[in-house]
């Protein structure tokens, strides 16, 4: 009886080992792919002009990375991302632009679209030549490591466009181009007029203003072009206090802006050209 039990146990063990080996043989594993090869309709310079803003600036095309598994080539959809950044940043700058492409092997930018990326994402200066790089990233759901093309280098000269938000100094009621901060996030509270010069911005350029001011955490504020008047204001593009406290989009006549949760001295930069403001703890 004991001998029969031993034989049965040995037989069961063989079956288990065989099944395990069979399972390993059937396991599907990724064999990777080939990095996509990127090409462009322009070689070294991408021309940009406000007059031709609706015309093609550049078309990018790339090859299929042909992801493969042990069962053969993958039939899954591949996702692509076109990445645009300033030269030398290794595609890691805060303003890097990433454009998602679901399945296609090409994408086209108009001159207006590409110019907008250069000004509003990469924050390049208008009318000044700059160097940029472009690459494409391919991603597959079951592939843990994305594949990148070799970057292409271009020279670009963005053109100036009208500011996204009309700045102070361009309307009859505030021709002096000043800007002030009001609200219970500021030392002066919601009292209007606000204290000068402590709550007046420094005008860096016709479209750029900045201030360093004590901010009460979790409270609200607005920007005013005329001290002592509520006739005009700048605030968030959405409902009151729903903006990102670190900075966001703004518009004329917008809603109250939410301050960071922690009180302290903050540098606030208001960029009318891009229609954005930023808030940085000092």
C-alpha positions, 0 to 999 in steps of 0.5 A: 500500500505504501509503495502504491502511495509513493508511486502515485505521489511521484506520478503526481509530481511529474504531472505538476512539473510537466504542466509547469513547463508547458505553461512556461512554453506558452507564456507570451513575452514582448520582444520589443520593437524598432525605434521609429524613424522621424522625417519632416517636410522641412529640412533645417528651417520651419518658416512662420508668418502671420500672413500665412498662419493657415498654411502648412508649416511642417509635416512630420512622418514616422515609421511603424516600430513593429512591436513583436511578441513571441507569437509574432508581430503585435496587432495592438494599436500603437500610440505616438507622441510628437515632442517639441522642445528647445534645443539642448533641453533633452526634452525635459524643459517645463514648457516641452510640448507633447502632441498625442497621435492615436494611430497615424504615422503622420501629423501636420501643423499650420504656421499658426499652430506651430507659432502658438506652441513656440510662443505659449509653450516653449515661451520663445521671444517673437522675432528672434531666431531660436533652435528647437528639436522634435522627436516622436515617442511610440508606446504600446500597452504591453511594452513597458519601455517607450521607443524614441526616434532620433531628434530632428533639429530646426531653426525657427523665428516666431512671429508676434501675435496680438496678446491673448488678453488685452493688457492695461494701457490699451483701453480709454479708461486706463491709458497709463498701463498700470496694474494692481492687486486687490483681495483678502489674500493681500494686506489691503484686503478688498478695500479699493483703492489698494495701498500704493506702491506695495500692491502695484505691479512692476511693468516689465514690458507692455504685456508682462507685469510682476509683483512680490507681495505677502499673500494670505493662504487660501484667500482670494484676489483679483487684478485691477488696471485702475486703482480705486475702480471696479469698472474693469478687472482681470480674473480666472476664466472659470468660476470663482476660486477654481483656478490652480493656485500655482498659476492658470489662465485669466481673462478680462472680467474673470472670477476671483483667483484662489491664492496658494494654501500656505501664507508667505511672500509670493512672486506673481507674474501676469503675462497678457501675451500668453493669457497666463499668470504664475504664482511662486513662493519666494 
